[in-house]
Amino acid sequence: MKSVVLVVPPAPKIVDLKALGGRWPRLGIAYIAAYLRDRGVRVGILDCKVEGLNLEKATERILDFQPDLVGVSAFTEEILEAATICRLVKNNRKSIATVIGGAHASAIPEQVLVEFSGIDIAVYGEGEETLWEVVQALGKGGLPQVHGIAYRDAGRIVLNQPRSLIETLDSLPYPAWDLFPLQKYRGSTIPSLGEKGYKDILELPILSMRGCPYGCNFCFHAYGKTVRFRDYKKVVDEIQFNMDHYGATQFFFADGTFGIKKENVIGMCNEIICRKLNKKIRWSAPTRADVSTEETLTLMKQAGCMTFCIGAESGDEQILKNSDKGETKEQMRKAVGLAKKVGLPVEASFVMGHPYETEESIKRTVDFAKELDLDTFYISIMIPYPGTKVLEMAKKGAGNYNLLSKDWSQYTKQSGGPLELKDIPLAKLRNIQARAYLKYYLRPRKILFMLKIIPVGKVMRIAADLLKNAVVKKSS
């Protein structure tokens, strides 16, 4: 029997105070673990982040498992820690195959192997079938036949052809949440903080679709642009299973864009209501203004949805058009108004530093956020993630960009770091961002909101960090 350890890498060295999001166990790893386990593989999951493990301790735990393969999933800002784990494992036991997966590896699989010698194989695209075939190929020379990987062969790097998408998502087993230390995730998500008994609340991610058909120039689609939907009744079955087996009472839909198939939203909400689960659970989902209707929002509210979440991105019409977002401010105004009408709190996120952004367009974005009167407001600094049009523009100096750094640890959305505009330096972007947050949240009802969901000590640290950045303008 083959043995596999799947790893969530330790927290990156750069801690972004403004990244307030809660913690969720990794859905991709949970799916892959379940898929391998169903095929007779001995699987373990090491969640270094939630367990607070450093690189050395993580390596010890991996070696104790005596695996044939170590698979590490990483976002861009985690890739250095992920690669270090692979290197330390190889230094201790060369026979262990080291595999990297996740969004970063999917975007640049060959480059990952060029940069990090401790990684044997990079998986790009969906990982369930691919990793199973990699496990089967170990020691048999079968890697050339595995689609969806880059690997080393006699000193050269080989990129195999892409893997076909999984057409029937309902064929996948439920995520293996039993392999995670779920107790450490209780009470760790923003919506549950401050509530009575919040320390016992467990929120799990859930998937109703894969793929995103939209072409935003700042996004990379790890699951591709072809959208595949699950049967909404089976999604509700999984919600009920997670309630019964793990005690989960909150859910987050990790979809590319929830709601783009109206009949699925209506069917799922009615199914939740019919089973009376809406009396027991709360959930949220990222969606778009242009797919939101009063009918769907009303049903979402009745079915237990706790927040209307959209990526608004900009309050400038031309910037929205340039970004290939495919939405207008008027559509956002209408959707936010409908959400408020049916009683849903509204959360919207924006980005500053779009191609050809100006101080005036950023001001219009902040003013638009105030006009919408959001319950929760986020504004991040543009990050040129691998696989995006923005990165290709930045490499050429197009879009009025200066690419400042290739240090992956700086690719954090809230603090920024690798990118600036030629006439708006990074320090000034951070200053504008800090002042936007301070003006938005330093209002009596917003202060009370922040104190409700975030511990006082962290609020003070965030405020100090924002004030430090907000002072930059006076000295520049």
ZAVEX-162921 format. One record per residue (C-alpha): residue number from 1; residue in three letters; x, y, z. Coordinates in steps of 0.02 Angstrom, whole numbers, padded with zeros to 5 digits. Example, Ala and Ser with C-alpha at 12.3 -4.5 7.8 and 13.67 -1.06 7.14 Angstrom:
# residues 2
[1, 'ALA', [00615, -00225, 00390]];
[2, 'SER', [00684, -00053, 00357]];
***
This chain:
# residues 476
[1, 'MET', [00000, 00000, 00000]];
[2, 'LYS', [00069, 00171, -00050]];
[3, 'SER', [00077, 00308, 00082]];
[4, 'VAL', [00046, 00493, 00049]];
[5, 'VAL', [00055, 00646, 00161]];
[6, 'LEU', [-00034, 00802, 00099]];
[7, 'VAL', [00030, 00962, 00177]];
[8, 'VAL', [-00035, 01138, 00209]];
[9, 'PRO', [00128, 01237, 00228]];
[10, 'PRO', [00169, 01343, 00381]];
[11, 'ALA', [00113, 01524, 00385]];
[12, 'PRO', [00220, 01639, 00276]];
[13, 'LYS', [00347, 01750, 00363]];
[14, 'ILE', [00260, 01910, 00308]];
[15, 'VAL', [00102, 01929, 00412]];
[16, 'ASP', [-00026, 02046, 00338]];
[17, 'LEU', [-00123, 02123, 00482]];
[18, 'LYS', [-00259, 02190, 00368]];
[19, 'ALA', [-00301, 02017, 00300]];
[20, 'LEU', [-00446, 01989, 00420]];
[21, 'GLY', [-00519, 01833, 00341]];
[22, 'GLY', [-00550, 01683, 00449]];
[23, 'ARG', [-00472, 01512, 00428]];
[24, 'TRP', [-00544, 01367, 00331]];
[25, 'PRO', [-00470, 01193, 00307]];
[26, 'ARG', [-00407, 01172, 00128]];
[27, 'LEU', [-00542, 01106, 00014]];
[28, 'GLY', [-00426, 01051, -00126]];
[29, 'ILE', [-00320, 00943, -00011]];
[30, 'ALA', [-00476, 00870, 00069]];
[31, 'TYR', [-00543, 00816, -00101]];
[32, 'ILE', [-00378, 00739, -00155]];
[33, 'ALA', [-00358, 00647, 00011]];
[34, 'ALA', [-00532, 00572, -00006]];
[35, 'TYR', [-00500, 00522, -00187]];
[36, 'LEU', [-00337, 00434, -00145]];
[37, 'ARG', [-00406, 00351, 00010]];
[38, 'ASP', [-00551, 00278, -00089]];
[39, 'ARG', [-00420, 00195, -00201]];
[40, 'GLY', [-00328, 00109, -00060]];
[41, 'VAL', [-00191, 00238, -00027]];
[42, 'ARG', [-00139, 00269, 00153]];
[43, 'VAL', [-00165, 00457, 00171]];
[44, 'GLY', [-00121, 00582, 00306]];
[45, 'ILE', [-00146, 00771, 00311]];
[46, 'LEU', [-00026, 00887, 00399]];
[47, 'ASP', [-00102, 01059, 00423]];
[48, 'CYS', [00051, 01157, 00477]];
[49, 'LYS', [-00037, 01324, 00475]];
[50, 'VAL', [-00176, 01287, 00597]];
[51, 'GLU', [-00063, 01178, 00706]];
[52, 'GLY', [00069, 01315, 00715]];
[53, 'LEU', [00211, 01204, 00654]];
[54, 'ASN', [00374, 01277, 00593]];
[55, 'LEU', [00470, 01202, 00447]];
[56, 'GLU', [00580, 01089, 00552]];
[57, 'LYS', [00438, 01018, 00656]];
[58, 'ALA', [00334, 00993, 00500]];
[59, 'THR', [00475, 00894, 00419]];
[60, 'GLU', [00489, 00783, 00573]];
[61, 'ARG', [00304, 00745, 00569]];
[62, 'ILE', [00309, 00705, 00383]];
[63, 'LEU', [00456, 00586, 00404]];
[64, 'ASP', [00371, 00499, 00550]];
[65, 'PHE', [00228, 00454, 00432]];
[66, 'GLN', [00353, 00364, 00318]];
[67, 'PRO', [00269, 00417, 00156]];
[68, 'ASP', [00310, 00369, -00021]];
[69, 'LEU', [00251, 00540, -00079]];
[70, 'VAL', [00231, 00712, -00001]];
[71, 'GLY', [00108, 00830, -00085]];
[72, 'VAL', [00110, 01013, -00035]];
[73, 'SER', [-00024, 01135, -00091]];
[74, 'ALA', [00023, 01319, -00097]];
[75, 'PHE', [-00041, 01489, -00146]];
[76, 'THR', [00088, 01608, -00217]];
[77, 'GLU', [00130, 01689, -00050]];
[78, 'GLU', [00159, 01515, 00025]];
[79, 'ILE', [00269, 01442, -00110]];
[80, 'LEU', [00434, 01476, -00020]];
[81, 'GLU', [00378, 01381, 00135]];
[82, 'ALA', [00307, 01241, 00027]];
[83, 'ALA', [00468, 01224, -00071]];
[84, 'THR', [00572, 01225, 00088]];
[85, 'ILE', [00471, 01080, 00158]];
[86, 'CYS', [00504, 00982, -00002]];
[87, 'ARG', [00690, 01020, 00008]];
[88, 'LEU', [00703, 00969, 00191]];
[89, 'VAL', [00609, 00807, 00157]];
[90, 'LYS', [00725, 00766, 00010]];
[91, 'ASN', [00879, 00807, 00115]];
[92, 'ASN', [00824, 00679, 00244]];
[93, 'ARG', [00754, 00546, 00129]];
[94, 'LYS', [00789, 00558, -00057]];
[95, 'SER', [00673, 00414, -00100]];
[96, 'ILE', [00517, 00515, -00054]];
[97, 'ALA', [00435, 00596, -00206]];
[98, 'THR', [00395, 00779, -00177]];
[99, 'VAL', [00247, 00855, -00268]];
[100, 'ILE', [00185, 01034, -00272]];
[101, 'GLY', [00006, 01082, -00316]];
[102, 'GLY', [-00115, 01225, -00296]];
[103, 'ALA', [-00143, 01388, -00389]];
[104, 'HIS', [00040, 01441, -00401]];
[105, 'ALA', [00099, 01276, -00474]];
[106, 'SER', [-00050, 01271, -00591]];
[107, 'ALA', [-00002, 01440, -00663]];
[108, 'ILE', [00184, 01408, -00688]];
[109, 'PRO', [00223, 01221, -00667]];
[110, 'GLU', [00389, 01223, -00761]];
[111, 'GLN', [00451, 01381, -00676]];
[112, 'VAL', [00417, 01306, -00505]];
[113, 'LEU', [00534, 01161, -00544]];
[114, 'VAL', [00666, 01279, -00613]];
[115, 'GLU', [00661, 01386, -00455]];
[116, 'PHE', [00653, 01248, -00325]];
[117, 'SER', [00765, 01096, -00343]];
[118, 'GLY', [00684, 01003, -00198]];
[119, 'ILE', [00522, 00980, -00294]];
[120, 'ASP', [00509, 00827, -00407]];
[121, 'ILE', [00338, 00853, -00486]];
[122, 'ALA', [00221, 01000, -00511]];
[123, 'VAL', [00035, 00964, -00534]];
[124, 'TYR', [-00066, 01090, -00634]];
[125, 'GLY', [-00254, 01093, -00647]];
[126, 'GLU', [-00370, 00978, -00550]];
[127, 'GLY', [-00270, 00864, -00438]];
[128, 'GLU', [-00377, 00714, -00392]];
[129, 'GLU', [-00350, 00601, -00544]];
[130, 'THR', [-00177, 00671, -00577]];
[131, 'LEU', [-00105, 00632, -00406]];
[132, 'TRP', [-00182, 00459, -00407]];
[133, 'GLU', [-00093, 00422, -00572]];
[134, 'VAL', [00069, 00494, -00502]];
[135, 'VAL', [00055, 00377, -00352]];
[136, 'GLN', [00028, 00229, -00468]];
[137, 'ALA', [00177, 00280, -00575]];
[138, 'LEU', [00301, 00292, -00430]];
[139, 'GLY', [00450, 00178, -00459]];
[140, 'LYS', [00377, 00115, -00624]];
[141, 'GLY', [00437, 00250, -00743]];
[142, 'GLY', [00260, 00296, -00786]];
[143, 'LEU', [00267, 00485, -00767]];
[144, 'PRO', [00275, 00520, -00955]];
[145, 'GLN', [00097, 00453, -00969]];
[146, 'VAL', [00025, 00562, -00829]];
[147, 'HIS', [-00068, 00713, -00897]];
[148, 'GLY', [-00067, 00876, -00798]];
[149, 'ILE', [00110, 00872, -00728]];
[150, 'ALA', [00284, 00942, -00753]];
[151, 'TYR', [00426, 00832, -00690]];
[152, 'ARG', [00614, 00806, -00694]];
[153, 'ASP', [00691, 00680, -00811]];
[154, 'ALA', [00880, 00657, -00821]];
[155, 'GLY', [00917, 00838, -00783]];
[156, 'ARG', [00783, 00914, -00894]];
[157, 'ILE', [00608, 00974, -00854]];
[158, 'VAL', [00465, 00895, -00951]];
[159, 'LEU', [00291, 00970, -00965]];
[160, 'ASN', [00158, 00842, -01003]];
[161, 'GLN', [-00002, 00886, -01093]];
[162, 'PRO', [-00148, 00956, -00991]];
[163, 'ARG', [-00274, 00842, -00909]];
[164, 'SER', [-00455, 00845, -00965]];
[165, 'LEU', [-00573, 00924, -00840]];
[166, 'ILE', [-00676, 00815, -00724]];
[167, 'GLU', [-00847, 00825, -00806]];
[168, 'THR', [-00952, 00745, -00668]];
[169, 'LEU', [-00905, 00829, -00505]];
[170, 'ASP', [-01032, 00724, -00410]];
[171, 'SER', [-00923, 00572, -00446]];
[172, 'LEU', [-00796, 00640, -00321]];
[173, 'PRO', [-00807, 00579, -00141]];
[174, 'TYR', [-00847, 00703, -00003]];
[175, 'PRO', [-00693, 00797, 00060]];
[176, 'ALA', [-00597, 00702, 00195]];
[177, 'TRP', [-00626, 00826, 00336]];
[178, 'ASP', [-00597, 00687, 00463]];
[179, 'LEU', [-00410, 00697, 00424]];
[180, 'PHE', [-00401, 00880, 00478]];
[181, 'PRO', [-00385, 00945, 00657]];
[182, 'LEU', [-00558, 01022, 00644]];
[183, 'GLN', [-00566, 01069, 00827]];
[184, 'LYS', [-00433, 01200, 00793]];
[185, 'TYR', [-00545, 01281, 00663]];
[186, 'ARG', [-00693, 01308, 00778]];
[187, 'GLY', [-00732, 01491, 00809]];
[188, 'SER', [-00600, 01550, 00686]];
[189, 'THR', [-00705, 01630, 00548]];
[190, 'ILE', [-00751, 01814, 00547]];
[191, 'PRO', [-00942, 01791, 00541]];
[192, 'SER', [-00938, 01686, 00700]];
[193, 'LEU', [-00826, 01798, 00804]];
[194, 'GLY', [-00914, 01892, 00942]];
[195, 'GLU', [-01068, 01781, 00938]];
[196, 'LYS', [-01130, 01686, 01088]];
[197, 'GLY', [-01043, 01517, 01087]];
[198, 'TYR', [-00934, 01568, 00940]];
[199, 'LYS', [-00790, 01458, 00999]];
[200, 'ASP', [-00893, 01304, 00954]];
[201, 'ILE', [-00944, 01361, 00780]];
[202, 'LEU', [-00865, 01263, 00638]];
[203, 'GLU', [-00872, 01332, 00461]];
[204, 'LEU', [-00824, 01219, 00316]];
[205, 'PRO', [-00799, 01263, 00133]];
[206, 'ILE', [-00911, 01178, 00008]];
[207, 'LEU', [-00912, 01170, -00181]];
[208, 'SER', [-01063, 01179, -00297]];
[209, 'MET', [-00965, 01212, -00458]];
[210, 'ARG', [-00792, 01225, -00532]];
[211, 'GLY', [-00730, 01348, -00661]];
[212, 'CYS', [-00762, 01532, -00695]];
[213, 'PRO', [-00819, 01596, -00866]];
[214, 'TYR', [-00764, 01775, -00836]];
[215, 'GLY', [-00601, 01852, -00893]];
[216, 'CYS', [-00545, 01977, -00760]];
[217, 'ASN', [-00366, 02025, -00802]];
[218, 'PHE', [-00307, 02006, -00622]];
[219, 'CYS', [-00371, 01828, -00596]];
[220, 'PHE', [-00299, 01658, -00634]];
[221, 'HIS', [-00424, 01517, -00658]];
[222, 'ALA', [-00345, 01362, -00580]];
[223, 'TYR', [-00499, 01259, -00625]];
[224, 'GLY', [-00514, 01335, -00799]];
[225, 'LYS', [-00652, 01439, -00878]];
[226, 'THR', [-00767, 01293, -00919]];
[227, 'VAL', [-00903, 01289, -00786]];
[228, 'ARG', [-00962, 01122, -00718]];
[229, 'PHE', [-01102, 01112, -00591]];
[230, 'ARG', [-01146, 00986, -00458]];
[231, 'ASP', [-01323, 00924, -00431]];
[232, 'TYR', [-01391, 01048, -00304]];
[233, 'LYS', [-01479, 00911, -00206]];
[234, 'LYS', [-01312, 00822, -00184]];
[235, 'VAL', [-01235, 00985, -00124]];
[236, 'VAL', [-01369, 00994, 00011]];
[237, 'ASP', [-01339, 00810, 00050]];
[238, 'GLU', [-01157, 00855, 00083]];
[239, 'ILE', [-01207, 01001, 00193]];
[240, 'GLN', [-01315, 00884, 00296]];
[241, 'PHE', [-01175, 00755, 00303]];
[242, 'ASN', [-01053, 00885, 00369]];
[243, 'MET', [-01179, 00940, 00499]];
[244, 'ASP', [-01210, 00761, 00558]];
[245, 'HIS', [-01029, 00700, 00555]];
[246, 'TYR', [-00927, 00854, 00601]];
[247, 'GLY', [-01049, 00971, 00687]];
[248, 'ALA', [-01028, 01106, 00556]];
[249, 'THR', [-01157, 01245, 00564]];
[250, 'GLN', [-01081, 01371, 00444]];
[251, 'PHE', [-01028, 01349, 00264]];
[252, 'PHE', [-00933, 01450, 00136]];
[253, 'PHE', [-00959, 01414, -00049]];
[254, 'ALA', [-00785, 01407, -00127]];
[255, 'ASP', [-00858, 01429, -00301]];
[256, 'GLY', [-00782, 01533, -00440]];
[257, 'THR', [-00944, 01632, -00449]];
[258, 'PHE', [-01094, 01571, -00351]];
[259, 'GLY', [-01261, 01603, -00433]];
[260, 'ILE', [-01220, 01605, -00618]];
[261, 'LYS', [-01347, 01464, -00644]];
[262, 'LYS', [-01506, 01536, -00573]];
[263, 'GLU', [-01605, 01374, -00569]];
[264, 'ASN', [-01469, 01293, -00462]];
[265, 'VAL', [-01476, 01434, -00334]];
[266, 'ILE', [-01665, 01425, -00326]];
[267, 'GLY', [-01665, 01235, -00316]];
[268, 'MET', [-01530, 01228, -00181]];
[269, 'CYS', [-01612, 01361, -00074]];
[270, 'ASN', [-01781, 01277, -00086]];
[271, 'GLU', [-01701, 01110, -00042]];
[272, 'ILE', [-01618, 01185, 00113]];
[273, 'ILE', [-01785, 01262, 00166]];
[274, 'CYS', [-01882, 01102, 00130]];
[275, 'ARG', [-01765, 01003, 00243]];
[276, 'LYS', [-01777, 01142, 00375]];
[277, 'LEU', [-01588, 01159, 00375]];
[278, 'ASN', [-01607, 01347, 00361]];
[279, 'LYS', [-01654, 01345, 00546]];
[280, 'LYS', [-01487, 01263, 00589]];
[281, 'ILE', [-01354, 01334, 00472]];
[282, 'ARG', [-01285, 01496, 00402]];
[283, 'TRP', [-01186, 01515, 00244]];
[284, 'SER', [-01107, 01639, 00124]];
[285, 'ALA', [-01047, 01636, -00055]];
[286, 'PRO', [-00948, 01751, -00170]];
[287, 'THR', [-01056, 01808, -00316]];
[288, 'ARG', [-01077, 01946, -00444]];
[289, 'ALA', [-01196, 02092, -00454]];
[290, 'ASP', [-01253, 02050, -00630]];
[291, 'VAL', [-01316, 01876, -00583]];
[292, 'SER', [-01408, 01931, -00426]];
[293, 'THR', [-01595, 01956, -00432]];
[294, 'GLU', [-01724, 01997, -00300]];
[295, 'GLU', [-01793, 01820, -00317]];
[296, 'THR', [-01625, 01735, -00287]];
[297, 'LEU', [-01573, 01853, -00148]];
[298, 'THR', [-01740, 01831, -00058]];
[299, 'LEU', [-01722, 01642, -00066]];
[300, 'MET', [-01540, 01650, -00012]];
[301, 'LYS', [-01589, 01750, 00141]];
[302, 'GLN', [-01730, 01628, 00183]];
[303, 'ALA', [-01611, 01480, 00161]];
[304, 'GLY', [-01486, 01546, 00289]];
[305, 'CYS', [-01367, 01654, 00187]];
[306, 'MET', [-01286, 01776, 00306]];
[307, 'THR', [-01193, 01895, 00188]];
[308, 'PHE', [-01206, 01957, 00009]];
[309, 'CYS', [-01024, 01954, -00051]];
[310, 'ILE', [-00966, 02032, -00214]];
[311, 'GLY', [-00800, 02080, -00291]];
[312, 'ALA', [-00840, 02258, -00345]];
[313, 'GLU', [-00656, 02291, -00390]];
[314, 'SER', [-00673, 02475, -00440]];
[315, 'GLY', [-00787, 02626, -00431]];
[316, 'ASP', [-00724, 02694, -00596]];
[317, 'GLU', [-00820, 02642, -00752]];
[318, 'GLN', [-00669, 02648, -00868]];
[319, 'ILE', [-00561, 02547, -00748]];
[320, 'LEU', [-00700, 02417, -00736]];
[321, 'LYS', [-00706, 02408, -00924]];
[322, 'ASN', [-00516, 02396, -00940]];
[323, 'SER', [-00509, 02254, -00813]];
[324, 'ASP', [-00628, 02144, -00915]];
[325, 'LYS', [-00738, 02131, -00762]];
[326, 'GLY', [-00895, 02138, -00869]];
[327, 'GLU', [-00999, 02235, -00742]];
[328, 'THR', [-01052, 02415, -00716]];
[329, 'LYS', [-01074, 02525, -00564]];
[330, 'GLU', [-01260, 02534, -00596]];
[331, 'GLN', [-01274, 02343, -00588]];
[332, 'MET', [-01182, 02347, -00422]];
[333, 'ARG', [-01293, 02485, -00352]];
[334, 'LYS', [-01448, 02386, -00401]];
[335, 'ALA', [-01385, 02221, -00327]];
[336, 'VAL', [-01328, 02301, -00163]];
[337, 'GLY', [-01497, 02389, -00150]];
[338, 'LEU', [-01589, 02225, -00176]];
[339, 'ALA', [-01481, 02137, -00046]];
[340, 'LYS', [-01519, 02271, 00081]];
[341, 'LYS', [-01704, 02264, 00036]];
[342, 'VAL', [-01713, 02078, 00078]];
[343, 'GLY', [-01609, 02102, 00237]];
[344, 'LEU', [-01439, 02034, 00185]];
[345, 'PRO', [-01282, 02119, 00253]];
[346, 'VAL', [-01168, 02172, 00110]];
[347, 'GLU', [-00982, 02140, 00092]];
[348, 'ALA', [-00884, 02207, -00057]];
[349, 'SER', [-00700, 02201, -00101]];
[350, 'PHE', [-00606, 02323, -00211]];
[351, 'VAL', [-00433, 02330, -00288]];
[352, 'MET', [-00323, 02483, -00310]];
[353, 'GLY', [-00184, 02483, -00437]];
[354, 'HIS', [-00275, 02422, -00592]];
[355, 'PRO', [-00187, 02453, -00759]];
[356, 'TYR', [-00182, 02640, -00795]];
[357, 'GLU', [-00257, 02677, -00624]];
[358, 'THR', [-00245, 02858, -00566]];
[359, 'GLU', [-00267, 02943, -00398]];
[360, 'GLU', [-00432, 03011, -00463]];
[361, 'SER', [-00496, 02838, -00511]];
[362, 'ILE', [-00446, 02769, -00341]];
[363, 'LYS', [-00539, 02912, -00258]];
[364, 'ARG', [-00693, 02868, -00359]];
[365, 'THR', [-00677, 02689, -00296]];
[366, 'VAL', [-00671, 02743, -00113]];
[367, 'ASP', [-00816, 02864, -00139]];
[368, 'PHE', [-00916, 02726, -00224]];
[369, 'ALA', [-00888, 02610, -00075]];
[370, 'LYS', [-00955, 02746, 00040]];
[371, 'GLU', [-01104, 02774, -00075]];
[372, 'LEU', [-01148, 02590, -00066]];
[373, 'ASP', [-01141, 02600, 00125]];
[374, 'LEU', [-01067, 02426, 00141]];
[375, 'ASP', [-01068, 02326, 00301]];
[376, 'THR', [-00894, 02262, 00264]];
[377, 'PHE', [-00770, 02349, 00150]];
[378, 'TYR', [-00604, 02281, 00087]];
[379, 'ILE', [-00481, 02369, -00027]];
[380, 'SER', [-00324, 02277, -00078]];
[381, 'ILE', [-00172, 02326, -00180]];
[382, 'MET', [-00153, 02245, -00350]];
[383, 'ILE', [-00044, 02089, -00352]];
[384, 'PRO', [00025, 02025, -00518]];
[385, 'TYR', [-00011, 01842, -00488]];
[386, 'PRO', [00065, 01712, -00605]];
[387, 'GLY', [-00048, 01667, -00749]];
[388, 'THR', [-00135, 01837, -00755]];
[389, 'LYS', [-00140, 01970, -00890]];
[390, 'VAL', [-00086, 02098, -00760]];
[391, 'LEU', [00079, 02006, -00733]];
[392, 'GLU', [00113, 02001, -00920]];
[393, 'MET', [00080, 02187, -00931]];
[394, 'ALA', [00192, 02223, -00782]];
[395, 'LYS', [00335, 02123, -00857]];
[396, 'LYS', [00329, 02236, -01011]];
[397, 'GLY', [00304, 02397, -00913]];
[398, 'ALA', [00132, 02414, -00991]];
[399, 'GLY', [-00020, 02476, -00895]];
[400, 'ASN', [00091, 02614, -00819]];
[401, 'TYR', [00169, 02479, -00708]];
[402, 'ASN', [00335, 02454, -00622]];
[403, 'LEU', [00368, 02274, -00569]];
[404, 'LEU', [00464, 02295, -00406]];
[405, 'SER', [00498, 02119, -00346]];
[406, 'LYS', [00492, 01934, -00389]];
[407, 'ASP', [00497, 01886, -00206]];
[408, 'TRP', [00345, 01774, -00190]];
[409, 'SER', [00329, 01809, -00003]];
[410, 'GLN', [00277, 01987, -00044]];
[411, 'TYR', [00127, 01933, -00148]];
[412, 'THR', [00000, 01978, -00012]];
[413, 'LYS', [-00157, 02067, -00071]];
[414, 'GLN', [-00180, 02186, 00073]];
[415, 'SER', [-00003, 02250, 00099]];
[416, 'GLY', [00053, 02241, -00083]];
[417, 'GLY', [00238, 02239, -00123]];
[418, 'PRO', [00284, 02176, -00297]];
[419, 'LEU', [00197, 02310, -00400]];
[420, 'GLU', [00170, 02497, -00413]];
[421, 'LEU', [00111, 02622, -00543]];
[422, 'LYS', [00243, 02733, -00620]];
[423, 'ASP', [00160, 02891, -00554]];
[424, 'ILE', [00090, 02815, -00393]];
[425, 'PRO', [00232, 02734, -00293]];
[426, 'LEU', [00195, 02586, -00180]];
[427, 'ALA', [00215, 02693, -00023]];
[428, 'LYS', [00081, 02811, -00088]];
[429, 'LEU', [-00035, 02666, -00132]];
[430, 'ARG', [-00018, 02602, 00046]];
[431, 'ASN', [-00051, 02777, 00111]];
[432, 'ILE', [-00210, 02795, 00008]];
[433, 'GLN', [-00267, 02622, 00063]];
[434, 'ALA', [-00234, 02659, 00247]];
[435, 'ARG', [-00329, 02824, 00241]];
[436, 'ALA', [-00474, 02738, 00150]];
[437, 'TYR', [-00488, 02607, 00287]];
[438, 'LEU', [-00473, 02735, 00427]];
[439, 'LYS', [-00605, 02850, 00353]];
[440, 'TYR', [-00721, 02703, 00321]];
[441, 'TYR', [-00708, 02615, 00488]];
[442, 'LEU', [-00673, 02760, 00607]];
[443, 'ARG', [-00857, 02796, 00619]];
[444, 'PRO', [-00955, 02752, 00777]];
[445, 'ARG', [-01059, 02610, 00704]];
[446, 'LYS', [-00911, 02539, 00609]];
[447, 'ILE', [-00799, 02545, 00762]];
[448, 'LEU', [-00930, 02446, 00858]];
[449, 'PHE', [-00940, 02322, 00715]];
[450, 'MET', [-00751, 02297, 00714]];
[451, 'LEU', [-00744, 02275, 00902]];
[452, 'LYS', [-00883, 02146, 00891]];
[453, 'ILE', [-00797, 02033, 00766]];
[454, 'ILE', [-00612, 02061, 00805]];
[455, 'PRO', [-00521, 02053, 00973]];
[456, 'VAL', [-00480, 02227, 01042]];
[457, 'GLY', [-00292, 02192, 01039]];
[458, 'LYS', [-00294, 02152, 00854]];
[459, 'VAL', [-00401, 02304, 00815]];
[460, 'MET', [-00270, 02412, 00902]];
[461, 'ARG', [-00127, 02331, 00804]];
[462, 'ILE', [-00219, 02354, 00639]];
[463, 'ALA', [-00257, 02536, 00681]];
[464, 'ALA', [-00075, 02568, 00725]];
[465, 'ASP', [-00018, 02489, 00561]];
[466, 'LEU', [-00143, 02593, 00462]];
[467, 'LEU', [-00094, 02754, 00551]];
[468, 'LYS', [00089, 02720, 00516]];
[469, 'ASN', [00053, 02704, 00330]];
[470, 'ALA', [-00068, 02852, 00331]];
[471, 'VAL', [00067, 02968, 00398]];
[472, 'VAL', [00179, 02936, 00247]];
[473, 'LYS', [00097, 03072, 00143]];
[474, 'LYS', [00140, 03209, 00267]];
[475, 'SER', [00324, 03172, 00254]];
[476, 'SER', [00327, 03146, 00065]];
***
